[in-house]
Amino acid sequence: MRRARLVFSGSGGQGVITAAIILAEAAVIHEGMNATQSQSYGAAARGGATRSDVILSEQEINFPVVSQPNILVCLTQQAYTSFAPEIRPGGTLLTDPRFVETTKKVDALQIELPMYETVMEKIGKPIVFNICVLGALIGISEVVKPESVLKAIGERVPKDFIEMNTEALYLGYELGTPYKQ
């Protein structure tokens, strides 16, 4: 039985919620899994704290909140400080060193990937940073297939941005694949 409990965390404007929604849609619509996705926002629309919980499972999901994620994505220092202690022992913690300095010792595989830098170097537009993060997460964890995410992107993203998002997804996937578990 496949089951993953994920938390995406960062700040408003980084696309944390969008990445989580795309992941959940890819799992449900294109892989026939069950998924829940919930989100919370800080007081500020841009720059405020955001968190999205995602549970993916081949079985029924009885409770939609993630209390001990086995995969945690932190895209701000505040998110890392707040949520790193919650990670399930043996889990995976994904950060970008541009935004997060990993200082805590947690019982998890801590993976720091230069996702933002890679997006800016190869694509030049930060708007697809979240999709690069999603690609890295998929490369590391294989919770869903990249093709399923591409289909979900195609259904959610304006047509003029699909090519850029596809490139960002594969950039992240290439960054994450060496850490495949």
Sequence and secondary structure as in RCSB ss.txt:
>XXXX:A:sequence
MRRARLVFSGSGGQGVITAAIILAEAAVIHEGMNATQSQSYGAAARGGATRSDVILSEQEINFPVVSQPNILVCL
TQQAYTSFAPEIRPGGTLLTDPRFVETTKKVDALQIELPMYETVMEKIGKPIVFNICVLGALIGISEVVKPESVL
KAIGERVPKDFIEMNTEALYLGYELGTPYKQ
>XXXX:A:secstr
  EEEEEEEEETTS HHHHHHHHHHHHHHHH  EEEEEEEE SSSSSSEEEEEEEEESS       SS SEEEE 
SHHHHHHHGGGS TTEEEEE TTT    S  SEEEEE  HHHHHHHHT  GGGHHHHHHHHHHHHH SS HHHHH
HHHHHHS GGGHHHHHHHHHHHHHHHGGG  
